[in-house]
Amino acid sequence: MEGKKIYITRMIPEKAIIYLQNHYNVEVNSKDRPLDRHELLEAVKDRHAVITMINDRVDAELMDYAGSQCRIYANYAVGYNNIDVPAATERGIFVSNTPDVLTNATADMAWALLLAAARRVAEGDRVIRSGGLQDGLPSSC
């Protein structure tokens, strides 16, 4: 697989990039923003694999622009609704994503929001920040 070219549309963890660089020719989007459509089309041209983000539209046009040597679009996201899976299937291109990567974080956030609502954290924060707490009691008491 030496000589294979991979394009990564946004920065991913450095450890993953280093691993890929040990096996492939890797280029990462150096801009700290999603690429516009024209930039994305130019970036994927002649690549063998593309690691995308959920905001990158991977459709038949992009697949054709990349060329028939591109064999996989690996979505660095839980979903894959940004990828035209039937178009990829028609071309024999693999599509992958990162399922369950956010499961624990989502559960943690749900519990944090439940506790914050039950304990009226946002309301208490507003009282404290507005100087409404005097002698340990809200000024409205």
N, C-alpha and C positions, 0 to 999 in steps of 0.2 A: 504493500500500500504506500510505499515511499513515493513521494512526488504528488500524492493526492492533495488537492487544495480545498481547504475548509474556510468558509466565511462565517463570522459570528456578528450578528446585527447589532448587538449591544454588549457591554461588558458583562461577563459572568465571573464567578469566583476564580481567582488567579490560579489556584491549584488545578482546576479543570483545564485552563488554558495551557499551563505548563505541561500537563499530561498530553494534551493533544499536540503541542509543539514537538514533543519527543517522537511523535509518530507521523506527523503530517505537516504540510505547509499551511500555517494558520494566519489569517488576517482578521483583526477585530476592528469594528467601527470605532474610530478614534474620536468621533464627535460625541459629546455628552447629551445626545438627543436621538430620538428615532429618525431614521433616514426618510426623506420624502420619496415618493414613488420612483422618480427618475434616478435618484441616488441608489435606491435599493436594486433596481433593475441592473444598473451598471455594476454594482458590487457583486452580484451573484453570477455574473457572466463567466462561463468557463470553470465554475467550481464543481467539485465532486460531492460536496455536502454543504448544507447551510444550517446553522443553528439560529433559529428565529425567536422572536418574542411575540407575545399575544397581539401586539399592535401592528405586526408586519403582515400585510395581506399577501398570502401565498396562493395565487390562482393560476389558471392555465397560462395566462400571459407570462407570468414570472417564470413558471416552469419551462416554457418554451424559450424564453430569453436566456435562462441559465444554461440550457443545452441538455442533450440526452445523456451526457456523462454524469450529471447530477443524480445521485441515487437515493438521497435521503434529505428530508427536511425534519430536523429535530427541534421541536418547539420547547423552549425553556419556559414552560408555563403548564398549569394544570390542564387547561382546555386545549382544544384544537379547532375551534370554530373559525379561526382566521385562515385555516388551510382548506382548500378545495380538495377534500379527500377523494371524491370520484375522479377528478382530473388526475390526481396522483396515481390512483389505482389503474386508470386507463393507460398511464405511461409506465407502470411497473415501478413506481417510486415509493420508497418506504416513508412513512410518517410516524413520528413518535412524539411523546409529550412526557411530562414529569408528574404523573398522578400521585396524589396523596402528599405532595410536598408542603401543602398548606393546611393539612388536616389538623395537626396539633395547634398551630398558630390560630386557626379559626376557632377552635374549641376554647383556647385560652382567652381569646378576645370576647367570646360569648359570655364566659363566666365573669370576666372583668366587668363587662357592661351590666350584667345582671346584679352583681354586687354593688356596683356604683349606683345603680338605680335604687336598689333596696336601701342603701345607706345614705342616699341623697348627697353623694359626693359633689356633684356639680353645683348644687344649691349651696352647700357649705363653702365651697371654693369661692363662689361669688360673694357670699357674706364676708368672708375673711378678706378678700381682695378689696372690697369696698370700704373697709374699716368699720364694718358693722358689728364687730365683736368687742364688747367692753365688759370688763370684769368677768370674762369667761362665759358671758351670756350674749345672745344676739341682742342688738339694741332695740329690737321690736318687742322684747319681753318686758 
